Amino acid sequence: MMMEIASINRDLETLQWRGREPACRMHPPLVLHRNPHCRQEIIALQDCHRDHSLSKFWGACNDAKTKLDACFRKQKDFKRKVNLAKARAEKERLQRKREEHKERQHREHQDR
């Protein structure tokens, strides 16, 4: 048993050393206020885990988990697009401010 655990730990360290992550990863915390787009999927997975307390370890909740993972990917893509739009708007605003500042300095320099 100890040999198996040591082997698994060594395999995980090797994967991490190569810059890869294990195929099975945990999901982010399942809090509804931080994941409003995935509310139904989170509740479905929590219900499945509650109803199948032991069989969840043998795949009873895999369908709910797959749906939740897909929802998290969509939510992340949505957030990425929103953040990109905000960043572009802020970049344009700062560019306008720089141009206004340059024009103001140029006018002040000409007035002297």
Backbone hydrogen bonds, N-H to C=O, Kabsch-Sander energy under -0.5 kcal/mol:
donor,donor_aa,acceptor,acceptor_aa,energy
5,I,1,M,-2.0
6,A,2,M,-2.4
7,S,3,M,-2.3
8,I,4,E,-2.4
9,N,5,I,-2.7
10,R,6,A,-2.3
11,D,7,S,-2.4
12,L,8,I,-2.5
13,E,9,N,-2.5
14,T,10,R,-2.3
15,L,11,D,-2.2
16,Q,12,L,-2.5
17,W,13,E,-2.6
18,R,14,T,-1.8
19,G,16,Q,-1.4
20,R,15,L,-2.5
25,R,23,A,-0.8
31,V,29,P,-1.7
34,R,31,V,-0.6
35,N,31,V,-0.8
38,C,35,N,-1.1
39,R,36,P,-0.9
42,I,38,C,-2.5
43,I,39,R,-2.3
44,A,40,Q,-2.4
45,L,41,E,-2.3
46,Q,42,I,-2.6
47,D,43,I,-2.7
48,C,44,A,-2.3
49,H,45,L,-2.6
50,R,46,Q,-2.1
51,D,47,D,-2.8
52,H,48,C,-2.3
53,S,50,R,-0.5
56,K,52,H,-1.6
57,F,54,L,-1.7
58,W,55,S,-1.2
59,G,56,K,-1.1
60,A,55,S,-2.0
62,N,59,G,-1.2
65,K,61,C,-2.3
66,T,62,N,-2.6
67,K,63,D,-2.2
68,L,64,A,-2.2
69,D,65,K,-2.6
70,A,66,T,-2.2
71,C,67,K,-2.2
72,F,68,L,-2.7
73,R,69,D,-2.1
74,K,70,A,-2.1
75,Q,71,C,-2.8
76,K,72,F,-2.6
77,D,73,R,-2.3
78,F,74,K,-2.5
79,K,75,Q,-2.7
80,R,76,K,-2.5
81,K,77,D,-2.1
82,V,78,F,-2.3
83,N,79,K,-2.8
84,L,80,R,-2.3
85,A,81,K,-2.2
86,K,82,V,-2.3
87,A,83,N,-2.6
88,R,84,L,-2.5
89,A,85,A,-2.2
90,E,86,K,-2.5
91,K,87,A,-2.4
92,E,88,R,-2.4
93,R,89,A,-2.4
94,L,90,E,-2.5
95,Q,91,K,-2.2
96,R,92,E,-2.4
97,K,93,R,-2.2
98,R,94,L,-2.4
99,E,95,Q,-2.4
100,E,96,R,-2.7
101,H,97,K,-2.4
102,K,98,R,-2.6
103,E,99,E,-2.5
104,R,100,E,-2.5
105,Q,101,H,-2.5
106,H,102,K,-2.6
107,R,103,E,-2.6
108,E,104,R,-2.3
109,H,105,Q,-2.3
110,Q,106,H,-2.0
111,D,107,R,-1.9
112,R,108,E,-0.7
